[in-house]
Amino acid sequence: TSAIADTGTFFISLPTPMAESIWQAIGATAIGNGTDLATIDCNASTPVVFTFSSTPYAIPASAYIINSEGSCFTGFESGNDPTPENPHPPAIFGDVFLRVWYSHFDVEGHRVG
């Protein structure tokens, strides 16, 4: 799966199978009913690690748990799935990732690092 960093996106938007795998690993539960989010225990503590070019990037639970009036949600949303027009959509790493990791945007080299 390819990935892009997007300062205009809040969540980390992933293909559904990837999001569901992460939700299962951290003990989150898909909300369903047409939403692409999952609930999680507000006291969860499992970090999530993404690896880019052999470098691991850990996101602590405190960065991806969103507390909304006592109900908590993950910062990982599903639904960035393949379509006939876009059979290989990238994962989109928004603010949930970017506020944890300093990012250098190399426009000429077409990379973030």
MMTF fields as JSON, N, C-alpha, C and O atoms, coordinates in Angstrom:
{
  "mmtfVersion": "1.0.0",
  "mmtfProducer": "UNKNOWN",
  "numBonds": 451,
  "numAtoms": 452,
  "numGroups": 113,
  "numChains": 1,
  "numModels": 1,
  "chainsPerModel": [1],
  "groupsPerChain": [113],
  "chainIdList": ["A"],
  "bondAtomList": [4, 2, 8, 6, 12, 10, 16, 14, 20, 18, 24, 22, 28, 26, 32, 30, 36, 34, 40, 38, 44, 42, 48, 46, 52, 50, 56, 54, 60, 58, 64, 62, 68, 66, 72, 70, 76, 74, 80, 78, 84, 82, 88, 86, 92, 90, 96, 94, 100, 98, 104, 102, 108, 106, 112, 110, 116, 114, 120, 118, 124, 122, 128, 126, 132, 130, 136, 134, 140, 138, 144, 142, 148, 146, 152, 150, 156, 154, 160, 158, 164, 162, 168, 166, 172, 170, 176, 174, 180, 178, 184, 182, 188, 186, 192, 190, 196, 194, 200, 198, 204, 202, 208, 206, 212, 210, 216, 214, 220, 218, 224, 222, 228, 226, 232, 230, 236, 234, 240, 238, 244, 242, 248, 246, 252, 250, 256, 254, 260, 258, 264, 262, 268, 266, 272, 270, 276, 274, 280, 278, 284, 282, 288, 286, 292, 290, 296, 294, 300, 298, 304, 302, 308, 306, 312, 310, 316, 314, 320, 318, 324, 322, 328, 326, 332, 330, 336, 334, 340, 338, 344, 342, 348, 346, 352, 350, 356, 354, 360, 358, 364, 362, 368, 366, 372, 370, 376, 374, 380, 378, 384, 382, 388, 386, 392, 390, 396, 394, 400, 398, 404, 402, 408, 406, 412, 410, 416, 414, 420, 418, 424, 422, 428, 426, 432, 430, 436, 434, 440, 438, 444, 442, 448, 446],
  "bondOrderList": [1, 1, 1, 1, 1, 1, 1, 1, 1, 1, 1, 1, 1, 1, 1, 1, 1, 1, 1, 1, 1, 1, 1, 1, 1, 1, 1, 1, 1, 1, 1, 1, 1, 1, 1, 1, 1, 1, 1, 1, 1, 1, 1, 1, 1, 1, 1, 1, 1, 1, 1, 1, 1, 1, 1, 1, 1, 1, 1, 1, 1, 1, 1, 1, 1, 1, 1, 1, 1, 1, 1, 1, 1, 1, 1, 1, 1, 1, 1, 1, 1, 1, 1, 1, 1, 1, 1, 1, 1, 1, 1, 1, 1, 1, 1, 1, 1, 1, 1, 1, 1, 1, 1, 1, 1, 1, 1, 1, 1, 1, 1, 1],
  "groupList": [{"groupName": "THR", "atomNameList": ["N", "CA", "C", "O"], "elementList": ["N", "C", "C", "O"], "formalChargeList": [0, 0, 0, 0], "bondAtomList": [1, 0, 2, 1, 3, 2], "bondOrderList": [1, 1, 2], "singleLetterCode": "T", "chemCompType": "L-PEPTIDE LINKING"}, {"groupName": "SER", "atomNameList": ["N", "CA", "C", "O"], "elementList": ["N", "C", "C", "O"], "formalChargeList": [0, 0, 0, 0], "bondAtomList": [1, 0, 2, 1, 3, 2], "bondOrderList": [1, 1, 2], "singleLetterCode": "S", "chemCompType": "L-PEPTIDE LINKING"}, {"groupName": "ALA", "atomNameList": ["N", "CA", "C", "O"], "elementList": ["N", "C", "C", "O"], "formalChargeList": [0, 0, 0, 0], "bondAtomList": [1, 0, 2, 1, 3, 2], "bondOrderList": [1, 1, 2], "singleLetterCode": "A", "chemCompType": "L-PEPTIDE LINKING"}, {"groupName": "ILE", "atomNameList": ["N", "CA", "C", "O"], "elementList": ["N", "C", "C", "O"], "formalChargeList": [0, 0, 0, 0], "bondAtomList": [1, 0, 2, 1, 3, 2], "bondOrderList": [1, 1, 2], "singleLetterCode": "I", "chemCompType": "L-PEPTIDE LINKING"}, {"groupName": "ASP", "atomNameList": ["N", "CA", "C", "O"], "elementList": ["N", "C", "C", "O"], "formalChargeList": [0, 0, 0, 0], "bondAtomList": [1, 0, 2, 1, 3, 2], "bondOrderList": [1, 1, 2], "singleLetterCode": "D", "chemCompType": "L-PEPTIDE LINKING"}, {"groupName": "GLY", "atomNameList": ["N", "CA", "C", "O"], "elementList": ["N", "C", "C", "O"], "formalChargeList": [0, 0, 0, 0], "bondAtomList": [1, 0, 2, 1, 3, 2], "bondOrderList": [1, 1, 2], "singleLetterCode": "G", "chemCompType": "PEPTIDE LINKING"}, {"groupName": "PHE", "atomNameList": ["N", "CA", "C", "O"], "elementList": ["N", "C", "C", "O"], "formalChargeList": [0, 0, 0, 0], "bondAtomList": [1, 0, 2, 1, 3, 2], "bondOrderList": [1, 1, 2], "singleLetterCode": "F", "chemCompType": "L-PEPTIDE LINKING"}, {"groupName": "LEU", "atomNameList": ["N", "CA", "C", "O"], "elementList": ["N", "C", "C", "O"], "formalChargeList": [0, 0, 0, 0], "bondAtomList": [1, 0, 2, 1, 3, 2], "bondOrderList": [1, 1, 2], "singleLetterCode": "L", "chemCompType": "L-PEPTIDE LINKING"}, {"groupName": "PRO", "atomNameList": ["N", "CA", "C", "O"], "elementList": ["N", "C", "C", "O"], "formalChargeList": [0, 0, 0, 0], "bondAtomList": [1, 0, 2, 1, 3, 2], "bondOrderList": [1, 1, 2], "singleLetterCode": "P", "chemCompType": "L-PEPTIDE LINKING"}, {"groupName": "MET", "atomNameList": ["N", "CA", "C", "O"], "elementList": ["N", "C", "C", "O"], "formalChargeList": [0, 0, 0, 0], "bondAtomList": [1, 0, 2, 1, 3, 2], "bondOrderList": [1, 1, 2], "singleLetterCode": "M", "chemCompType": "L-PEPTIDE LINKING"}, {"groupName": "GLU", "atomNameList": ["N", "CA", "C", "O"], "elementList": ["N", "C", "C", "O"], "formalChargeList": [0, 0, 0, 0], "bondAtomList": [1, 0, 2, 1, 3, 2], "bondOrderList": [1, 1, 2], "singleLetterCode": "E", "chemCompType": "L-PEPTIDE LINKING"}, {"groupName": "TRP", "atomNameList": ["N", "CA", "C", "O"], "elementList": ["N", "C", "C", "O"], "formalChargeList": [0, 0, 0, 0], "bondAtomList": [1, 0, 2, 1, 3, 2], "bondOrderList": [1, 1, 2], "singleLetterCode": "W", "chemCompType": "L-PEPTIDE LINKING"}, {"groupName": "GLN", "atomNameList": ["N", "CA", "C", "O"], "elementList": ["N", "C", "C", "O"], "formalChargeList": [0, 0, 0, 0], "bondAtomList": [1, 0, 2, 1, 3, 2], "bondOrderList": [1, 1, 2], "singleLetterCode": "Q", "chemCompType": "L-PEPTIDE LINKING"}, {"groupName": "ASN", "atomNameList": ["N", "CA", "C", "O"], "elementList": ["N", "C", "C", "O"], "formalChargeList": [0, 0, 0, 0], "bondAtomList": [1, 0, 2, 1, 3, 2], "bondOrderList": [1, 1, 2], "singleLetterCode": "N", "chemCompType": "L-PEPTIDE LINKING"}, {"groupName": "CYS", "atomNameList": ["N", "CA", "C", "O"], "elementList": ["N", "C", "C", "O"], "formalChargeList": [0, 0, 0, 0], "bondAtomList": [1, 0, 2, 1, 3, 2], "bondOrderList": [1, 1, 2], "singleLetterCode": "C", "chemCompType": "L-PEPTIDE LINKING"}, {"groupName": "VAL", "atomNameList": ["N", "CA", "C", "O"], "elementList": ["N", "C", "C", "O"], "formalChargeList": [0, 0, 0, 0], "bondAtomList": [1, 0, 2, 1, 3, 2], "bondOrderList": [1, 1, 2], "singleLetterCode": "V", "chemCompType": "L-PEPTIDE LINKING"}, {"groupName": "TYR", "atomNameList": ["N", "CA", "C", "O"], "elementList": ["N", "C", "C", "O"], "formalChargeList": [0, 0, 0, 0], "bondAtomList": [1, 0, 2, 1, 3, 2], "bondOrderList": [1, 1, 2], "singleLetterCode": "Y", "chemCompType": "L-PEPTIDE LINKING"}, {"groupName": "HIS", "atomNameList": ["N", "CA", "C", "O"], "elementList": ["N", "C", "C", "O"], "formalChargeList": [0, 0, 0, 0], "bondAtomList": [1, 0, 2, 1, 3, 2], "bondOrderList": [1, 1, 2], "singleLetterCode": "H", "chemCompType": "L-PEPTIDE LINKING"}, {"groupName": "ARG", "atomNameList": ["N", "CA", "C", "O"], "elementList": ["N", "C", "C", "O"], "formalChargeList": [0, 0, 0, 0], "bondAtomList": [1, 0, 2, 1, 3, 2], "bondOrderList": [1, 1, 2], "singleLetterCode": "R", "chemCompType": "L-PEPTIDE LINKING"}],
  "groupTypeList": [0, 1, 2, 3, 2, 4, 0, 5, 0, 6, 6, 3, 1, 7, 8, 0, 8, 9, 2, 10, 1, 3, 11, 12, 2, 3, 5, 2, 0, 2, 3, 5, 13, 5, 0, 4, 7, 2, 0, 3, 4, 14, 13, 2, 1, 0, 8, 15, 15, 6, 0, 6, 1, 1, 0, 8, 16, 2, 3, 8, 2, 1, 2, 16, 3, 3, 13, 1, 10, 5, 1, 14, 6, 0, 5, 6, 10, 1, 5, 13, 4, 8, 0, 8, 10, 13, 8, 17, 8, 8, 2, 3, 6, 5, 4, 15, 6, 7, 18, 15, 11, 16, 1, 17, 6, 4, 15, 10, 5, 17, 18, 15, 5],
  "groupIdList": [1, 2, 3, 4, 5, 6, 7, 8, 9, 10, 11, 12, 13, 14, 15, 16, 17, 18, 19, 20, 21, 22, 23, 24, 25, 26, 27, 28, 29, 30, 31, 32, 33, 34, 35, 36, 37, 38, 39, 40, 41, 42, 43, 44, 45, 46, 47, 48, 49, 50, 51, 52, 53, 54, 55, 56, 57, 58, 59, 60, 61, 62, 63, 64, 65, 66, 67, 68, 69, 70, 71, 72, 73, 74, 75, 76, 77, 78, 79, 80, 81, 82, 83, 84, 85, 86, 87, 88, 89, 90, 91, 92, 93, 94, 95, 96, 97, 98, 99, 100, 101, 102, 103, 104, 105, 106, 107, 108, 109, 110, 111, 112, 113],
  "secStructList": [7, 7, 3, 3, 3, 7, 6, 6, 7, 7, 1, 3, 3, 7, 7, 2, 2, 2, 2, 2, 2, 2, 2, 2, 2, 2, 6, 7, 3, 3, 7, 7, 6, 6, 7, 7, 7, 3, 3, 7, 7, 6, 6, 7, 7, 7, 7, 3, 3, 3, 3, 3, 6, 6, 3, 3, 3, 3, 3, 7, 2, 2, 2, 2, 3, 3, 3, 3, 6, 6, 3, 3, 3, 3, 1, 3, 3, 7, 7, 7, 7, 7, 7, 1, 1, 7, 1, 1, 7, 7, 3, 3, 3, 7, 2, 2, 2, 2, 6, 6, 1, 7, 7, 7, 3, 3, 6, 6, 6, 6, 3, 3, 7],
  "xCoordList": [0.843, 0.0, 0.883, 1.834, 0.579, 1.293, 0.652, -0.442, 1.343, 0.833, 1.165, 2.161, 0.297, 0.562, 0.321, -0.491, 1.035, 0.807, -0.084, 0.15, -1.104, -2.062, -2.398, -3.07, -1.927, -2.188, -3.642, -4.065, -4.409, -5.824, -6.743, -7.965, -6.16, -6.931, -6.641, -5.483, -7.662, -7.442, -7.042, -6.023, -7.829, -7.617, -6.49, -5.94, -6.165, -5.376, -6.406, -7.071, -6.533, -7.557, -6.927, -5.976, -7.476, -6.871, -7.865, -9.076, -7.35, -8.246, -8.923, -8.309, -10.171, -10.954, -10.254, -10.24, -9.668, -9.018, -7.872, -7.676, -7.122, -6.022, -6.563, -6.061, -7.578, -8.172, -8.743, -8.54, -9.455, -10.043, -8.974, -9.176, -7.849, -6.744, -6.178, -5.892, -6.018, -5.521, -6.54, -6.18, -7.813, -8.85, -8.811, -8.891, -8.689, -8.652, -7.43, -7.536, -6.277, -5.041, -5.076, -4.437, -5.822, -5.854, -7.124, -7.323, -7.976, -9.194, -10.323, -11.186, -10.331, -11.403, -12.535, -12.349, -13.706, -14.89, -15.482, -15.771, -15.661, -16.259, -17.647, -18.422, -17.953, -19.256, -20.345, -21.448, -20.047, -21.06, -21.998, -21.648, -23.18, -24.21, -23.709, -24.075, -22.873, -22.421, -21.269, -20.858, -20.734, -19.585, -18.314, -18.35, -17.22, -15.935, -15.036, -13.816, -15.622, -14.853, -15.057, -15.92, -14.249, -14.345, -14.238, -13.522, -14.956, -14.862, -13.731, -13.325, -13.236, -12.151, -12.256, -12.776, -11.766, -11.701, -10.838, -9.729, -11.332, -10.604, -9.259, -8.387, -9.079, -7.829, -6.908, -5.916, -7.208, -6.353, -4.947, -4.77, -3.957, -2.581, -1.684, -0.482, -2.242, -1.421, -1.0, -1.853, 0.318, 0.749, 0.537, 0.432, 0.475, 0.382, 1.641, 2.008, 2.294, 3.548, 3.366, 2.94, 3.692, 3.723, 5.185, 5.999, 5.521, 6.898, 6.946, 6.235, 7.804, 8.033, 9.51, 10.352, 9.837, 11.235, 12.083, 13.178, 11.58, 12.262, 12.4, 13.065, 11.793, 11.857, 10.506, 9.488, 10.487, 9.22, 8.833, 9.683, 7.542, 6.994, 5.851, 4.782, 6.082, 5.071, 4.148, 4.585, 2.876, 1.878, 1.307, 0.64, 1.556, 1.034, -0.488, -1.091, -1.083, -2.544, -3.049, -4.119, -2.293, -2.721, -2.871, -3.585, -2.2, -2.29, -3.433, -3.971, -3.815, -4.866, -6.226, -7.203, -6.317, -7.619, -8.247, -7.649, -9.444, -10.175, -11.319, -12.226, -11.273, -12.297, -13.357, -13.076, -14.567, -15.685, -16.748, -17.603, -16.682, -17.653, -17.753, -18.849, -16.598, -16.571, -16.652, -16.43, -16.964, -16.926, -15.658, -15.356, -14.915, -13.643, -13.673, -14.285, -12.998, -12.896, -11.428, -10.597, -11.111, -9.737, -9.556, -10.522, -8.322, -7.991, -7.749, -7.213, -8.146, -7.986, -9.362, -10.242, -9.547, -10.827, -10.646, -9.599, -11.684, -11.667, -12.355, -12.876, -12.352, -13.131, -12.334, -12.905, -11.027, -10.215, -9.912, -8.763, -10.981, -10.916, -10.778, -11.108, -10.287, -10.149, -11.493, -12.536, -11.429, -12.581, -12.095, -10.888, -13.001, -12.545, -11.68, -10.74, -12.007, -11.248, -9.913, -8.965, -9.832, -8.615, -8.379, -8.708, -7.807, -7.671, -6.643, -6.652, -5.758, -4.736, -4.66, -3.663, -5.697, -5.67, -4.614, -4.373, -3.992, -2.995, -3.655, -4.796, -2.925, -3.33, -3.048, -2.054, -3.912, -3.744, -3.427, -4.227, -2.255, -1.81, -2.014, -1.266, -3.052, -3.407, -2.814, -1.764, -3.51, -3.006, -2.705, -1.786, -3.453, -3.199, -1.751, -1.125, -1.222, 0.178, 1.105, 2.132, 0.743, 1.64, 1.904, 2.947, 0.999, 1.255, 2.208, 2.704, 2.47, 3.401, 4.803, 5.791, 4.89, 6.173, 6.467, 5.64, 7.663, 8.146, 8.28, 8.871, 7.754, 7.77, 8.474, 8.209, 9.361, 10.056, 9.506, 9.6, 8.942, 8.363, 9.4, 9.723, 9.917, 10.899, 10.142, 9.895, 9.782, 8.971, 9.741, 9.184, 11.011, 11.797, 11.991, 11.962, 12.19, 12.409, 11.129, 11.168, 9.988, 8.677, 8.614, 8.221, 9.004, 8.971, 8.775, 8.967, 8.39, 8.235, 9.133, 9.179, 9.84, 10.716, 11.351, 12.115],
  "yCoordList": [-1.187, 0.0, 1.242, 1.331, 2.177, 3.445, 4.362, 4.089, 5.449, 6.36, 7.797, 8.077, 8.699, 10.123, 10.805, 10.351, 11.896, 12.73, 13.881, 14.489, 14.178, 15.213, 16.07, 15.618, 17.305, 18.216, 18.664, 19.262, 18.39, 18.753, 17.632, 17.771, 16.518, 15.367, 15.16, 15.223, 14.915, 14.687, 13.243, 12.996, 12.292, 10.877, 10.263, 10.89, 9.026, 8.167, 7.315, 6.477, 7.531, 6.869, 5.687, 5.843, 4.501, 3.258, 2.407, 2.551, 1.511, 0.517, -0.269, -0.531, -0.639, -1.289, -2.482, -2.557, -3.427, -4.566, -4.143, -4.741, -3.117, -2.64, -1.97, -2.219, -1.127, -0.471, -1.507, -1.412, -2.493, -3.527, -4.331, -4.723, -4.579, -5.292, -4.479, -5.025, -3.186, -2.313, -2.242, -2.351, -2.059, -2.004, -3.254, -3.168, -4.414, -5.67, -5.705, -6.118, -5.281, -5.325, -4.412, -4.703, -3.308, -2.358, -2.473, -1.706, -3.421, -3.634, -2.679, -2.438, -2.134, -1.217, -1.998, -3.133, -1.374, -1.999, -1.078, 0.088, -1.611, -0.818, -0.344, -1.107, 0.897, 1.459, 0.905, 0.614, 0.755, 0.285, 1.407, 2.582, 1.057, 2.035, 3.076, 4.248, 2.647, 3.562, 4.467, 5.293, 4.345, 5.159, 4.343, 3.113, 5.007, 4.352, 4.427, 4.319, 4.611, 4.785, 3.62, 2.768, 3.597, 2.55, 3.165, 4.146, 2.578, 3.012, 2.242, 1.176, 2.798, 2.168, 2.591, 3.664, 1.755, 2.096, 3.349, 3.407, 4.323, 5.585, 5.4, 6.263, 4.291, 4.029, 3.073, 2.618, 2.757, 1.859, 2.447, 3.665, 1.574, 2.074, 1.462, 1.728, 0.652, -0.017, 0.955, 1.558, 1.114, 1.963, 1.242, 0.016, 1.998, 1.44, 1.883, 3.058, 0.93, 1.219, 1.009, -0.058, 2.035, 1.947, 1.964, 2.651, 1.221, 1.172, 1.699, 1.223, 2.693, 3.275, 3.139, 3.6, 2.521, 2.334, 1.774, 2.269, 0.76, 0.041, 0.839, 0.383, 2.01, 2.817, 2.764, 3.131, 2.304, 2.247, 3.613, 4.367, 3.908, 5.136, 4.752, 4.34, 4.89, 4.52, 5.7, 6.844, 5.389, 6.386, 5.934, 4.901, 6.689, 6.282, 6.394, 7.182, 5.604, 5.621, 7.03, 7.423, 7.78, 9.135, 10.03, 11.032, 9.678, 10.483, 10.047, 10.86, 8.767, 8.302, 8.107, 7.83, 8.242, 8.135, 9.524, 10.461, 9.638, 10.9, 10.785, 9.973, 11.6, 11.56, 12.611, 13.808, 12.136, 13.021, 12.855, 11.973, 13.715, 13.707, 12.342, 11.863, 11.72, 10.447, 9.216, 8.106, 9.377, 8.269, 8.429, 9.52, 7.337, 7.438, 6.697, 5.638, 7.287, 6.767, 6.705, 7.405, 5.858, 5.825, 6.861, 7.323, 7.209, 8.116, 7.387, 7.962, 6.113, 5.307, 5.092, 4.503, 5.563, 5.361, 4.424, 4.4, 3.661, 2.75, 3.407, 4.517, 2.718, 3.184, 3.738, 4.035, 3.888, 4.35, 3.134, 2.714, 2.584, 1.3, 1.444, 2.487, 0.385, 0.405, 0.601, 0.141, 1.289, 1.462, 1.151, 1.08, 0.969, 0.755, 1.915, 1.706, 3.128, 4.3, 4.425, 4.993, 3.899, 4.002, 2.659, 2.502, 1.684, 0.336, 0.208, -0.788, 1.194, 1.131, 2.467, 3.179, 2.812, 4.103, 4.105, 3.073, 5.239, 5.304, 5.398, 5.843, 4.975, 5.287, 6.779, 7.293, 7.465, 8.903, 9.151, 8.84, 9.712, 9.977, 11.452, 12.313, 11.719, 13.084, 13.498, 13.007, 14.415, 15.024, 14.029, 14.255, 12.938, 11.945, 11.47, 11.227, 11.339, 10.95, 12.166, 12.149, 13.21, 14.348, 15.139, 15.784, 15.107, 15.852, 15.098, 15.665, 13.821, 13.024, 13.053, 13.085, 13.041, 12.945, 14.21, 14.691, 14.74, 15.869, 15.398, 14.347, 16.141, 15.726, 16.767, 17.964, 16.294, 17.141, 16.795, 15.648, 17.764, 17.543, 17.887, 19.058, 16.879, 17.031, 17.032, 15.978, 18.223, 18.348, 17.854, 17.149, 18.218, 17.803, 16.293, 15.692, 15.677, 14.238, 13.429, 12.199, 14.12, 13.458, 12.503, 11.345, 13.0, 12.14, 12.967, 14.183, 12.264, 12.856, 12.062, 10.834, 12.735, 11.981, 12.854, 12.371],
  "zCoordList": [0.0, 0.0, 0.0, 0.777, -0.847, -0.842, 0.192, 0.686, 0.511, 1.532, 1.158, 0.491, 1.611, 1.458, 2.802, 3.609, 3.024, 4.201, 3.758, 2.714, 4.555, 4.175, 5.381, 6.309, 5.365, 6.478, 6.529, 7.519, 5.487, 5.466, 5.909, 5.863, 6.34, 6.809, 8.284, 8.697, 9.083, 10.509, 10.786, 11.433, 10.307, 10.62, 9.797, 8.891, 10.137, 9.269, 8.542, 9.15, 7.253, 6.447, 5.722, 4.956, 5.979, 5.51, 4.736, 4.904, 3.879, 3.294, 4.418, 5.452, 4.218, 5.27, 5.916, 7.144, 5.158, 5.827, 6.754, 7.812, 6.36, 7.193, 8.457, 9.553, 8.31, 9.476, 10.439, 11.649, 9.902, 10.765, 11.494, 12.643, 10.85, 11.49, 12.654, 13.72, 12.447, 13.519, 14.645, 15.817, 14.296, 15.333, 16.195, 17.421, 15.563, 16.321, 17.234, 18.389, 16.734, 17.514, 18.737, 19.748, 18.65, 19.769, 20.604, 21.546, 20.263, 21.045, 20.727, 21.571, 19.527, 19.118, 18.452, 18.012, 18.388, 17.799, 16.743, 17.014, 15.538, 14.462, 14.879, 15.455, 14.59, 14.942, 14.036, 14.499, 12.749, 11.802, 11.423, 11.54, 10.972, 10.596, 9.601, 9.685, 8.663, 7.627, 8.001, 7.185, 9.201, 9.577, 9.417, 9.457, 9.242, 9.022, 10.25, 10.13, 11.42, 12.649, 13.602, 13.39, 14.657, 15.67, 17.056, 17.261, 18.002, 19.397, 20.07, 19.608, 21.163, 21.907, 23.365, 23.671, 24.254, 25.673, 25.82, 25.288, 26.522, 26.686, 27.383, 27.275, 28.095, 28.81, 28.064, 28.632, 26.817, 26.036, 25.942, 25.977, 25.824, 25.829, 24.756, 24.738, 23.866, 22.858, 21.757, 21.106, 21.54, 20.427, 19.098, 19.06, 18.027, 16.678, 15.938, 15.962, 15.283, 14.589, 13.087, 12.643, 12.321, 10.864, 10.443, 11.059, 9.409, 8.923, 7.494, 6.609, 7.293, 5.973, 5.654, 6.425, 4.543, 4.123, 5.261, 5.53, 5.915, 7.005, 8.294, 9.225, 8.371, 9.59, 10.294, 9.707, 11.567, 12.299, 12.876, 13.349, 12.826, 13.39, 14.32, 13.868, 15.618, 16.613, 16.896, 17.015, 16.999, 17.383, 18.718, 18.782, 19.788, 21.095, 21.144, 20.416, 22.001, 22.145, 22.461, 21.998, 23.236, 23.594, 22.369, 22.418, 21.266, 20.046, 19.143, 18.391, 19.206, 18.293, 18.951, 18.255, 20.269, 20.931, 21.011, 21.541, 20.485, 20.469, 21.463, 21.285, 22.51, 23.552, 23.23, 23.18, 23.016, 22.702, 23.777, 23.695, 24.783, 25.879, 26.551, 26.843, 26.792, 27.506, 26.633, 27.117, 25.362, 24.403, 23.583, 23.1, 23.428, 22.721, 21.393, 21.256, 20.431, 19.074, 18.691, 19.269, 17.708, 17.229, 16.129, 15.522, 15.892, 14.8, 13.492, 12.544, 13.437, 12.227, 11.611, 12.239, 10.398, 9.726, 8.542, 7.896, 8.279, 7.137, 5.956, 6.061, 4.846, 3.716, 2.561, 1.511, 2.719, 1.596, 0.722, 0.579, 0.142, -0.54, -2.053, -2.617, -2.708, -4.161, -4.863, -4.4, -5.978, -6.864, -8.282, -8.512, -9.223, -10.604, -11.118, -11.885, -10.689, -11.122, -10.399, -10.94, -9.182, -8.365, -7.674, -6.499, -8.401, -7.847, -6.723, -5.999, -6.563, -5.518, -4.772, -4.889, -4.011, -3.317, -2.214, -1.588, -1.975, -0.907, 0.465, 0.592, 1.474, 2.845, 3.028, 2.514, 3.75, 3.95, 5.42, 6.302, 5.668, 7.03, 7.33, 6.868, 8.12, 8.478, 9.813, 10.229, 10.474, 11.703, 12.816, 13.604, 12.901, 13.953, 13.877, 14.909, 12.682, 12.49, 12.522, 13.201, 11.793, 11.605, 12.88, 12.991, 13.833, 15.074, 15.996, 16.969, 15.7, 16.505, 15.91, 16.643, 14.591, 13.908, 13.128, 12.353, 13.349, 12.566, 11.127, 10.877, 10.192, 8.795, 7.937, 8.04, 7.101, 6.135, 4.758, 4.322, 4.082, 2.762, 1.694, 1.497, 1.011, -0.059, -1.386, -1.973, -1.847, -3.053, -4.276, -5.117, -4.378, -5.542, -5.586, -6.659, -4.419, -4.352, -4.25, -4.218, -4.198, -4.103, -2.914, -3.056, -1.743, -0.564, 0.703, 0.725, 1.736, 3.062, 3.985, 3.899, 4.858, 5.763, 6.79, 7.625]
}
